[in-house]
Amino acid sequence: METTRTLLHTKRLAIGYNKKQALHQLLMLQLNAGEMVGLIGPNGCGKSTLIRSLAGLQPILDGTIYINNIPISKLSQTQRAKSIAVVLTDSINTQSLTVRQLVEMGRFPHTNWAGKLQSKDHELVNKAIEQVHLSHKANRFYNELSDGEKQRVMIAKALAQDTPIIFLDEPTAHLDLPNTIDIMMLLQQLATNTKKAILLSTHELELALQISDKLWLLTDQGIKKGIPEDIILNGHIEKAFKPSQFYFDDNIGNFRVKYATKNTPIQLIGDNCKALYWTKRALERLGYSIQKEADCSITMLSTDPIKWKFTNPLYDDTYYTLENLLDGVAEYLKKHA
């Protein structure tokens, strides 16, 4: 069995600004080779502060951060740059650099005093640009790109830096869903295949639950750590996010809107799990409660074609689209309210 290698760990770490501690807990954290850790939590909980502190970009209040068992305070700037790559949300204002030139800057810790790139450096730069799907824009000026493309350039720069540890603060903030999934999967595969330790903060909670190897959940009580499934089963997600308008459904790992419930309960009957699930979702969105042994019932008669039957003591009819079923239910209940 392969031994897990710890690339970064902390002892009694306290973080914050102006001597004010951000988390009411001394942090004992660990990042292992080959793992992607999702850093999640409500707005303002300290995710960016933690990343900047671990990267050595802002002073810590107390404790020690170790890189390969060496205190980070004893590493030179070049040694840190060879150990940790960081992608922050800060915007870069540059008028004259192309995508390739900006990504090449990620190689600076590995070049000689003149900063000249060797063939290996060019290979890593090309590979990084290709990994974020920007090869066709490698010679375009950075300022000509969309916000999402700019974000991918900064990720490519971190990949070209070729460090064992990568920190990313909201790396998919400006990306659409397909590109968000693409980048998250890329980072997870990068951790697995190259044995890098990757820590990323994200508001894409449902994706983080599916893709992360471990989660660090920041709360007002401190930090909860573990695999996503343990974090869910222990109720930590539900406790951390307590808004009145939605809730975390720990049966499916999704956030659900809390709809206002009407008085009319409806029973759902059938064996087709997918059709029943979306019928239930549609009814709840319109405010109907789903209950067993209710006077009104919807039965799934067939799936090819899909066919519903709406029944109550005074009414019985069939429908072939969910939209028509909902209209029929609403019309009947309106007449017999």
TAQUI-V265152 format. One record per backbone hydrogen bond with DSSP energy under -1.0 kcal/mol. NH is the residue of the N-H (numbers start at 1). CO is the residue of the C=O. E is the energy in kcal/mol with one decimal. If there is no record, write none. Layout:
NH&CO&E / NH&CO&E
This chain:
7&31&-2.3 / 8&31&-1.7 / 9&66&-1.7 / 10&29&-2.0 / 11&64&-2.3 / 13&27&-2.2 / 14&62&-2.3 / 17&20&-1.3 / 20&17&-2.7 / 22&15&-3.3 / 25&23&-2.0 / 27&13&-2.9 / 31&8&-3.0 / 33&5&-3.1 / 35&32&-1.4 / 37&198&-3.4 / 38&214&-2.6 / 39&200&-3.3 / 40&216&-2.3 / 45&42&-1.4 / 50&46&-2.3 / 51&47&-2.2 / 52&48&-2.6 / 53&49&-2.0 / 54&50&-2.7 / 55&51&-1.9 / 56&53&-1.2 / 57&52&-2.6 / 61&14&-2.4 / 62&14&-1.4 / 64&11&-1.9 / 66&9&-3.2 / 67&70&-3.0 / 68&7&-2.3 / 70&67&-1.6 / 72&65&-3.1 / 74&71&-2.0 / 75&72&-1.4 / 80&76&-2.4 / 81&77&-2.3 / 82&78&-1.6 / 84&80&-3.0 / 85&165&-2.2 / 87&167&-2.5 / 99&140&-2.2 / 100&138&-2.7 / 102&98&-2.2 / 103&99&-2.4 / 104&100&-2.4 / 106&103&-1.8 / 107&104&-2.0 / 108&105&-1.6 / 110&107&-1.7 / 115&112&-1.9 / 122&118&-2.1 / 123&119&-2.1 / 124&120&-2.2 / 125&121&-2.3 / 126&122&-2.6 / 127&123&-2.3 / 128&124&-2.3 / 129&125&-2.2 / 130&126&-2.2 / 131&127&-2.3 / 132&128&-1.2 / 133&130&-1.7 / 134&129&-2.3 / 137&134&-1.8 / 138&135&-1.3 / 140&137&-1.5 / 142&97&-2.6 / 144&141&-1.8 / 145&142&-1.7 / 150&146&-2.5 / 151&147&-2.0 / 152&148&-1.8 / 153&149&-1.9 / 154&150&-1.8 / 155&151&-1.7 / 156&152&-2.3 / 157&153&-2.3 / 158&154&-1.7 / 159&155&-2.2 / 160&156&-2.6 / 161&157&-1.2 / 162&159&-1.1 / 165&83&-1.6 / 166&197&-2.4 / 167&85&-3.0 / 168&199&-2.5 / 169&87&-3.2 / 170&201&-1.3 / 173&170&-1.5 / 175&172&-1.5 / 180&176&-2.6 / 181&177&-2.7 / 182&178&-2.3 / 183&179&-2.6 / 184&180&-2.5 / 185&181&-2.8 / 186&182&-2.2 / 187&183&-2.5 / 188&184&-2.2 / 189&185&-2.7 / 190&186&-2.4 / 191&187&-2.2 / 192&188&-2.1 / 193&189&-3.2 / 194&190&-2.2 / 197&164&-2.9 / 198&35&-2.3 / 199&166&-2.6 / 200&37&-2.4 / 201&168&-2.5 / 202&39&-1.9 / 205&203&-2.2 / 208&204&-2.6 / 209&205&-2.3 / 210&206&-1.0 / 211&207&-2.3 / 212&208&-2.0 / 213&36&-2.4 / 214&36&-1.6 / 215&226&-2.9 / 216&38&-2.7 / 217&224&-3.1 / 218&40&-2.8 / 219&222&-3.5 / 222&219&-1.4 / 224&217&-2.5 / 226&215&-1.5 / 231&227&-2.0 / 232&228&-2.1 / 233&229&-2.7 / 234&230&-2.1 / 235&232&-1.9 / 236&231&-1.6 / 239&235&-1.7 / 240&236&-2.0 / 241&237&-1.9 / 247&256&-2.7 / 249&254&-3.2 / 250&248&-1.0 / 252&249&-1.1 / 253&249&-1.8 / 254&249&-1.2 / 256&247&-3.4 / 258&245&-2.9 / 262&287&-5.6 / 266&289&-2.5 / 267&296&-2.5 / 269&298&-2.6 / 273&271&-1.1 / 276&272&-2.6 / 277&273&-2.4 / 278&274&-2.2 / 279&275&-2.1 / 280&276&-2.6 / 281&277&-2.3 / 282&278&-2.2 / 283&279&-2.5 / 284&280&-2.6 / 285&281&-2.2 / 286&282&-1.3 / 287&284&-1.4 / 288&283&-2.5 / 291&266&-1.9 / 297&311&-2.9 / 298&267&-2.9 / 299&309&-2.8 / 300&269&-2.7 / 301&307&-2.5 / 302&307&-1.2 / 307&302&-2.1 / 308&319&-2.8 / 309&299&-2.0 / 310&317&-2.6 / 311&297&-2.9 / 312&315&-2.4 / 315&312&-1.4 / 317&310&-1.9 / 319&308&-2.4 / 325&321&-2.0 / 326&322&-2.5 / 327&323&-2.2 / 328&324&-2.5 / 329&325&-2.6 / 330&326&-2.5 / 331&327&-2.6 / 332&328&-2.3 / 333&329&-2.6 / 334&330&-2.0 / 335&331&-1.8 / 336&332&-1.8
